[in-house]
Structures are given as C-alpha cells and as structure tokens.
Amino acid sequence: MALLPQILHSPHPRLAAAASPSPSPSRAFPRAPRLHASASRRGRLAAAAGASGSGSGPGPSSPEPYPPESDDGLVELPLFPLPLVLFPDATHALHIFEFRYRIMMHTVLQTDLRFGVVFAGSGGSAAEVGCVGEVVKHERLADDRFFLICKGQQRFRVARVVRTKPYLVAAVQWLEDRPPAEAPAPGEDAEALAADVEALMRDVIRIANRLNGKPEKEVGDLRRGLFPTPFSFYVGNTFEGAPREQQALLELEDTAARLRRERDTLRNTLNYLTAASAVKDAFPSSPSSG
C-alpha cells in the first residue's frame, strides 16, 4: 500500500509521551570512555532555565553540566530515545515523566537547553543519526514532571557512548548536507526538485481534501520561501506515521537525494489517492436506509 504522508498538520505541535522506548540504552550504541571539556567552555554555559519557562528549581539530584566539547572536535550530548523523528526547524511537544529523563531535563535547563532526539522503534535499538532539540518553552509540574516544547536544530551522528546512567550521553559529530560531486542532470538540481515536490504536495492535499469531503480551496504557499535544504526537512516532517521513512530522510546527506526520495513517495501517494478517488466516484456510497 502506498505511503500516505500526513500533509495537513494540526496547528499544535504533537505531544509525545516521554517514556523510555528501549529497555536498555546501553544496547543502542557501543560503549566508550567519557570525554572531557575545558573548564573555560564549562564556564560559558549560563543557567538558562528561567528564560525558557516557569518552575525551574533544583532537581531530584545535583546534576552536573554535560561537557559539550572535546579535543577531538566531538560534542557531548544527552540523548533522548523516542518513537518519533525530529527534523531541523520542526517543533514537538513532550511530556517528561520518567525519572531518569526528569533528571536529564534538570541538567538541560541548567546548561544550554539542548538534548539529542534519536528515533527508537519497537525493536529496542536507537538510530545513530538524530537531531538536536532545543527547549523553547517548558513547564515544571508540582510532581516534577515536565511539559515542554522543543525545536529541532542541527543533525548529528553518534560517534560513541560516554555513559548510560542515569541517562544516555554520547559524543556526537554534526552532520551537514554535502554539495553534489558533479553537475546534476537537467531538472534534477535541488531547486527544480523542490519545485516538483511542492507541486506534488499541492496535488496530494487537493485530492486528500476531496476524499475526506472537505471543500476544495486554493492551497497556499507551501514552500514559504525556503531554500531546498530546509524545505526538504519540512517535507520530511509531514510524513507523520512513517517514522522509519522519516529516519531514512534525516540520515541522507544530499539535499537532492532527499528531495528525489520525497518526490517518489509523493508520486506513489498521489497515484494511490487518485485511484481511491476514482473508486469513490464510480461506487458512491448509497444513502443509509432508516
């Protein structure tokens, strides 16, 4: 069956229950010695909890700021395995209730507000490529649970695990899309692919609205002036309900390759919706007998 991306968003970010999806974080990545950062970098980390929300007092323990830099250019980052994929510039609402992640949030709110989101499916292992989530708003409840909204920042690849308790911390390397090694074929450059993807998204939305009985109306500007790379992340974020496909898109380091994959997915979706619409027109539902 064709993959059906959920193009039409709710105006509110999704609320993800922040339970641990994997029984043991140590199974996710190989173990490695801890890295250390310079004291000067530690000193530059300002306590930012008060600027991000309400109710940010001392935690259930005395967390130490995680060292964000090391001599080999890697960055230490607390990791949060979740059954979702975070893309750059996307927002997610999270409910933090498990004890070890409440400890993690106290540390995050006292340092630079960043943590890494890595996709963890039902198999219990975490992906090696994830995305930094920056806390943009949070609320600490009386029982020490948190509601927070995080926004995706840069992508990363896990190089090695630093520690697994009380929560997972890893040394990561930042990921950026690489420029093409050779000149693309006509119509296959990133700008042309982005235009194709936007047009397909418009068609998918139009037919999906028709199938759902919604009035047909002009679809607004989906691109919103975005360059091809951020637009490719925006499109990937609309493929809700298909986290493994989203993870594959997140891991690509070539904007054109990501847009081509999204174009193929949208074409398959459009074919599926077109066929469903034809069936609906040929066999309209009969009025129910009373």
N, C-alpha and C positions, 0 to 999 in steps of 0.2 A: 504493500500500500504506500502511496506517495506520502512523503513527509509534509506535514501541514504546519508551516510556521505561523505562530500567533502574531500576525501583523498588527492587529488592533490592540493597543495597550489600554490597561486601566490607567487612570490619571495618577494613581497612587502606587508607590513602589511596593514590590511584593514583600510579604512578611515571611521570613524563613525561620522555622523553629530551630534554634541553635543547639541541638543535641549532637552528641558525638556519633557520626555515621559509621565509624570504623572502630572495632573492638580494641585495637592496639595501634597507636600511631607509630610505634617502632617498626611495624610491618611495612609501612609505606615507603620508607627510603632507607638506604644503608646508613649505619651508624658511623660517626666520625668525631674526632676531637673537637672541643669547643674553640672558637676563635675569640680573639680579644681585640678591643678597640682602644684607641688612645684616650688618655684622660681628658685631653682638650675637646675631643668630639663629644664625650660624655657630658662635659660641662656646658656644651652648646644646646643640649636638649632641655628646653624650657617646659615646665609643667603647664600643660595646656588644657587641663580638664575643665576649668571654669569658663573658658572661651567657647566650649563646644556644646554645653548643655547645662542641665541642672543636676544637683545632688551628687557631686563627685567628691566624696570624702575618702578617708583611708579605707583600704580593703581588708579582706579577711586575713591577709598576711602583710608583710612588708616587702612588696615587690621591688626588685632592682631593675633599673632601666636596662633594656637589652642593648648590647653594643652594636650599632648599626654599620660600622665599617671595620675592615681588617686590612692588613698589609698586602694581601693578595688581591685586593680590589673587590672582594665579595662583600655582601651586606647580610647581616644577621637580621632575621625577620621572624616574629612569631607567626605560626601558621594555623589557620582555622579550616579543617576539612569540612566541607558542606556538600549536600547533594544538589548543588547549583554551580553555574559558571558565571563569574563576574568578568565583565568586559571593561576596558578603559572608558571612562566618562559615564558608565551606567550606574544607577543607584539601586541599592537593595535595602530593605528594612529587615532588621534582625532582632530576634528575641533571644537574649543570652540568659540561660537559666542553669546550665550545667556548671558544677563548682569550679572545675579547672579553667573553664573559659571565662567565668566571672573573675577569677584571679588574673587571667590574661588581660581582660578589659581594664582592670585597675592599673595594670602596668602600662597599657597602651595610652590610657587617658593621662598618665603622669609623664609620658615621654613625648613622642611626636605624632600620636594619633593614628599610626599606620600598623596594619597587620596584613598578612597574606591570606587570600582565599584560594584554596585548592579544591578542585572537584573530587569528591569521593563517592563512588557509586555503591550499589548494594553488595559488591564483591569484597568490600572492606579495605581496598588499597586506594591511595591518593595519587592524583596525577602529579607529574613532575613540573608541569608548567601551570602557573597561576597568575593572579593579578592582585596588586596591592589594593586594599580597601582603606580609604581614609575616613575616619569618623567625622561627619559634618554636623551631626546633631545626636544628642543622647539624653536619655532619662534614666536615672537610677531609682529603682523602687525601694520601698521600705525593707523588703526581704532580700535585698542585694541583687535582685535580677536587674537586667538592663533591657531597655528598648533603644535601638539606635538605628540611624541611617548612615550608610557608608557609600562613598563614591569611588568607582574604580579609577585607579591611577595607572602606573606603568606595569607591564608584564614582567615576569621573572621565570627563571628555570632553577629548580633546586639543585645545588651542587653537592651538598652533603648535610646530614643532620648534625646539629650541635647538641641538642638534648631533647628528651621526650617527656620529662616531668618537670613541673606539674602540667605543662602543655608543650606542644611540639614547637621547637625553634630550629630553623635551618639557615645555612649560609646559601644565599641565592645570587644569581647573576641576572642583570637586567637584560631584557630582550627588546630589540627594535627590528622593524621590517628592513630588509636589505634591498638596495636598488637592484633592478634587473641586470643580469650578467650580460645580456645582449639586447639589441633593439627588438621590441615586440613587433609581431605581425600587425598589419593594418587592422584597426578595430579591436585589438587585443591589449592596448595600453590601458593603464589603470583608469584614466579619465573616461575613455569610451566604455569600459566595463562598468564603471559606476553609473553611467547614464543608462546602460542596458538594465542593470539591476533595479534602478529606480523605476523604469518603465514597467518592468515585470511586477514590482511591488504594487504599482497602481492597478494593474490588471487583476492581481490576486485580491486586493482589497475590494475592487468593484464587484467581482463575481462572488466573493465570500459574503458581501453585504446582500447581494441578490438572493443567495441561497438561504441566508438567515432571515429573509423577509424584511430587511431594512431598506428604507428609501434610498434610491441611488442619488448620490450627490457628488459634486466635484471633489476629488481627493486633493488635499493641499500639498504644499511643497514638502516632500519627504526628505530631500537632500539637505535643505536648510543651510546651503552654502558651505557644507562640509567638504574638505578635501577627501580624496579617495580613501586614504587610510582610516581616518576616524569614521567615515561613512561605512566602511566595511565592518567596523566594530559595532556600529549602530545596527546594521542589518543583522549581524550575528546575534545580537541581543534580542531581536524579535523572534528568534527561533525557539521560543519557550516550549517546554515539553519535550525537547530533544537535546538533553544536556550533553550526550556523547558527541553529537554533531557539533554542538557549540564548542566543546572542548577541542575538537579537531580544528575548527576555525581559529580558536585562540592560539593554538600551537603553531600555525603557519607563520613563517617569517617573510612572506612575499605578499604584498597587497594585491597584486594582480591575481595570484593563485587563489587568494581568499575570495576575491570578487567572482572569479570564474566558478568556484565551488558553490557560492551563493546563487549565482545565475543558474547553474544546473538544478539546484534544489528548487528554486522558484519556478523554473520551467516545468519540472515534474509536478509541482504543486498546482500550477495553472492548468496543466493537462488533466489532472485529477478533478479539479473543481469544474472545468469545462464539461467533462464527461458527466459529473454529478448533476450539473445544471441542465444538460440535455435530457438526462433521465427524468429529472423533475418536471421538465416541460412536456415530455412525452407521456408521462404517467402521473398527472396531477392527483393529489390525494382527494379522495371523494369525501363529501361532507358527511360528518358522523350522523348516524340515524338516532333519533331521540325516541 
